[in-house]
Amino acid sequence: MSRSMIIEGTEVWIDDTRCPPGAPALVMIHGWPDTYRVWDAQVEFFRDHYRCIRFTLPGFDASQAPQGHSLESLMALFKAIVTAVSPDAPIVLMLHDWGCMFGYQFAMQQPQKISRLVGVDIGDASSAAYLHSLKPKVKLMIAAYQLWLVSAWRLRDWFGGRLSLRMTRWIAQALRCPAPAEQIGIGMNYPYDMQWTGSYGSLRGLLPMNPPCPMFFAYGRKKPFMFHSQSWLQDMSEAPQHAVQGFDTDHWVMVRQPAAFNRAVQDWLATPTAWPTPAAPMTPPNARKNSPLN
């Protein structure tokens, strides 16, 4: 049975009733248009050996009024949660979609708090190499759905938010998102507005994706386009401390094939992995311009 605690105004769900005392913490961060419930199958699988920690990203609770949050505030929240649930030992961090974008930044800024990293379907999507690898048609496809969500966010005060909500749920259905419609809200769209318009402090200055610890990267092969460059994937595949595995799924690998995904991650976590040199915390550059296509 899960219990919850409030950390910096965010409800954090903790499942630690079946794992042994002192078990490592597995912290899971979701993306659009999901909530902490997207990790249900992972909690059920890993709870015998890990303390499973998850929460809904600020602004992603459909029952609350839409509100944007800055990258800085999210980094502070992640640090507070990780420190609270595992003050004396590094955690395993499992990420998907915007959880990857935000979680990678946290891992690179706080490498001493992360022992291993599991990224699902988002690789170096903010890099120049990724942007340059995209064909014009793919760039238009990405821009189309993301700018639709930016528009839904910007129109949130019109008609009592009904138009924005319909726009958000329509595109989620069109993209075959697994989240129930009633859990999808307007507030989930603010990261796209950050990316494209620079609101809430913008996402300029993101650190380039360079894993600060051993990483398992899982991606779906059955998609119109990827969220990683081939060069980054090749580098990850050739690095002995990392592992890469493709699955015959769409973007939601851990939902579409939970058994295969869970086993693959479990096998990797059980394998000793050497890390070349201790990672040092990285500070985001102030002037680096990142791609809006992630």
C-alpha positions in Angstrom: 0.0 0.0 0.0 1.3 3.4 -0.9 1.5 6.3 1.5 2.0 10.0 0.7 3.7 13.0 2.1 3.7 16.6 1.1 7.0 18.1 0.0 7.2 21.7 -1.1 3.5 21.6 -1.8 3.6 18.5 -3.9 2.1 15.2 -2.9 4.7 12.5 -3.2 3.6 8.8 -3.2 5.9 6.3 -1.6 5.5 2.5 -1.8 8.0 0.9 0.6 5.9 -1.8 2.3 7.3 -4.9 0.4 10.9 -4.0 -0.1 13.6 -4.8 2.6 14.7 -2.1 5.0 17.2 0.3 3.5 16.3 -0.6 -0.1 17.4 2.0 -2.6 14.9 4.6 -3.8 13.6 4.5 -7.4 12.2 7.9 -8.2 9.9 8.1 -11.3 9.0 11.3 -13.2 6.4 11.3 -15.9 5.7 13.6 -18.9 2.9 14.9 -21.0 -0.1 14.3 -20.7 0.4 11.9 -17.8 0.4 11.8 -14.0 2.2 9.7 -11.4 -0.2 6.9 -12.3 1.6 6.2 -15.6 4.1 4.3 -13.5 1.6 1.8 -12.0 3.1 -1.2 -13.7 6.6 -0.3 -12.7 5.7 0.2 -9.1 4.0 -3.2 -9.0 7.1 -4.8 -10.5 9.9 -3.0 -8.6 8.3 -2.6 -5.2 9.8 -5.8 -3.8 13.4 -4.5 -4.2 13.1 -0.7 -4.4 11.3 2.0 -2.5 9.2 3.4 -5.3 8.7 7.2 -5.3 6.5 9.1 -7.7 4.6 12.3 -8.0 2.6 14.4 -10.4 4.6 17.2 -11.9 3.6 20.7 -10.7 0.8 22.0 -13.0 -0.1 18.6 -14.3 -3.0 17.9 -11.9 -6.1 18.4 -14.0 -8.1 19.1 -10.8 -6.1 22.3 -10.1 -6.1 25.6 -11.9 -3.5 25.9 -14.7 -0.2 27.3 -13.5 3.2 27.4 -15.1 6.5 26.6 -13.3 10.1 27.6 -14.0 12.9 25.1 -14.6 14.6 26.6 -11.5 11.6 25.8 -9.4 11.3 22.3 -10.7 15.0 21.7 -10.0 14.5 22.9 -6.4 11.5 20.6 -6.0 13.3 17.6 -7.4 16.2 18.2 -5.0 13.8 18.6 -2.0 12.0 15.3 -2.9 15.2 13.3 -3.4 16.8 14.7 -0.3 13.7 13.8 1.7 13.2 10.3 0.5 16.9 9.3 0.3 19.1 11.7 2.3 22.1 9.4 2.7 22.2 7.4 -0.6 21.9 8.2 -4.3 18.7 7.2 -6.1 17.8 5.4 -9.3 16.0 8.0 -11.5 13.4 6.7 -14.1 12.1 9.3 -16.6 9.7 9.7 -19.5 8.9 12.5 -21.9 9.1 15.9 -20.1 10.2 13.9 -17.1 13.4 13.2 -19.2 13.9 16.8 -20.2 13.6 18.0 -16.6 15.1 15.0 -15.0 18.2 14.9 -17.1 18.9 18.5 -16.1 18.5 17.6 -12.5 20.8 14.6 -12.8 23.5 16.7 -14.5 23.2 19.4 -11.9 23.1 17.0 -8.9 25.1 13.9 -10.1 26.0 13.0 -6.5 22.4 12.2 -5.9 21.9 9.8 -8.8 23.4 6.3 -9.0 21.7 5.2 -12.2 19.5 6.7 -14.8 16.7 5.2 -16.9 15.4 7.3 -19.7 12.4 6.4 -21.8 12.1 7.6 -25.4 13.7 11.0 -25.0 17.4 11.2 -25.7 19.3 14.3 -26.9 16.2 16.0 -28.1 17.4 19.5 -27.2 20.7 19.2 -29.1 21.8 20.7 -32.3 22.7 17.3 -33.6 19.1 16.1 -33.1 17.6 19.2 -34.8 20.0 18.8 -37.8 19.1 15.2 -38.2 15.4 15.9 -38.7 13.9 16.1 -42.2 11.7 19.1 -43.0 8.5 17.0 -42.9 9.4 15.7 -39.4 10.2 19.3 -38.2 6.7 20.4 -39.4 5.0 17.4 -37.6 6.8 18.2 -34.3 6.1 22.0 -34.6 2.4 21.3 -35.5 1.5 19.3 -32.4 3.7 21.4 -30.0 2.4 24.8 -31.3 -1.2 23.4 -31.0 -0.5 22.8 -27.3 1.1 26.2 -27.0 -2.1 27.7 -28.4 -4.2 25.6 -26.0 -2.1 27.0 -23.1 -2.4 30.6 -24.3 -6.2 30.3 -24.8 -6.7 28.9 -21.3 -8.7 32.0 -20.1 -11.1 32.0 -23.0 -14.6 30.5 -22.7 -13.8 29.4 -19.2 -11.0 27.2 -20.4 -13.4 24.9 -22.3 -11.8 25.5 -25.7 -8.3 24.8 -24.3 -9.3 21.7 -22.6 -11.0 20.3 -25.8 -7.9 21.2 -27.8 -5.6 19.4 -25.3 -7.7 16.3 -25.0 -8.2 16.1 -28.8 -4.5 16.1 -29.6 -3.9 13.6 -26.8 -6.5 11.3 -28.3 -5.0 11.9 -31.8 -1.6 10.9 -30.5 -3.1 7.8 -28.8 -1.9 8.8 -25.4 -2.8 6.1 -22.8 -3.9 8.6 -20.1 -7.6 8.7 -19.3 -9.2 11.8 -20.7 -10.4 13.0 -17.3 -6.8 13.1 -16.1 -5.7 15.3 -18.9 -5.8 19.1 -18.2 -4.7 22.4 -19.6 -2.0 22.9 -17.1 0.1 20.1 -18.7 0.9 22.3 -21.6 3.0 25.0 -20.0 6.4 23.2 -20.8 5.7 23.7 -24.5 5.0 27.4 -23.9 8.3 27.6 -22.0 10.1 26.0 -24.9 8.6 28.0 -27.7 7.9 31.4 -26.2 10.5 31.7 -23.4 7.8 32.0 -20.7 8.5 31.1 -17.0 12.2 31.6 -17.4 12.4 29.7 -20.7 14.4 26.6 -21.4 17.4 28.4 -22.9 20.6 27.3 -21.3 19.7 23.6 -20.9 22.8 21.5 -20.4 23.5 19.2 -23.4 22.5 15.6 -22.6 25.6 13.9 -21.3 24.6 11.2 -18.7 26.5 11.8 -15.4 26.1 8.1 -14.4 25.4 4.8 -16.0 22.2 5.0 -18.1 19.7 2.6 -19.6 17.9 4.2 -22.6 14.7 2.6 -23.9 12.9 3.9 -27.0 9.9 2.9 -29.1 10.6 2.0 -32.7 7.0 2.3 -34.0 6.7 6.1 -34.2 6.7 8.6 -37.1 10.0 10.1 -35.7 12.5 9.6 -32.9 13.4 11.9 -30.1 17.1 11.2 -30.3 19.8 11.6 -32.9 21.4 8.6 -34.4 24.9 9.8 -33.4 23.8 10.1 -29.8 22.3 6.6 -29.9 25.5 5.2 -31.4 27.6 6.9 -28.7 25.4 5.5 -26.0 25.5 2.0 -27.5 29.2 1.9 -27.7 29.8 3.2 -24.1 30.2 0.2 -21.8 28.6 1.9 -18.8 25.4 2.5 -20.7 22.8 0.3 -22.4 20.3 0.9 -25.2 17.3 -1.1 -26.1 14.5 -0.5 -28.7 11.0 -1.8 -28.3 8.2 -2.3 -30.9 6.0 0.3 -29.3 5.1 4.0 -29.6 6.3 6.7 -27.2 4.9 5.0 -24.1 7.3 2.0 -23.9 6.7 1.3 -20.2 2.9 1.3 -20.7 2.6 -0.6 -24.0 5.1 -3.4 -23.1 5.5 -3.2 -19.3 6.7 -6.8 -18.7 9.4 -6.6 -21.3 10.5 -3.1 -20.2 10.5 -4.0 -16.5 12.6 -7.1 -17.1 15.1 -5.3 -19.3 15.6 -2.5 -16.7 15.8 -5.1 -13.8 18.5 -7.1 -15.7 20.5 -3.9 -16.3 20.2 -2.7 -12.7 21.4 -6.1 -11.5 24.5 -5.9 -13.7 27.6 -4.2 -12.2 28.5 -1.1 -14.2 31.8 0.7 -14.1 31.8 4.5 -14.2 35.0 6.0 -15.7 35.4 9.0 -13.4 33.2 10.6 -10.7 30.9 13.2 -12.2 31.0 16.8 -11.0 28.0 19.0 -10.8 27.3 21.0 -13.9 26.0 24.6 -14.0 23.7 25.5 -16.9 25.2 28.1 -19.2 23.3 31.4 -19.4 23.4 32.0 -23.1 23.1 28.6 -24.8 20.2 28.5 -27.2 18.4 25.1 -27.4 16.1 23.6 -30.0 12.4 24.0 -29.4 11.8 20.6 -31.1 11.9 18.0 -28.3 
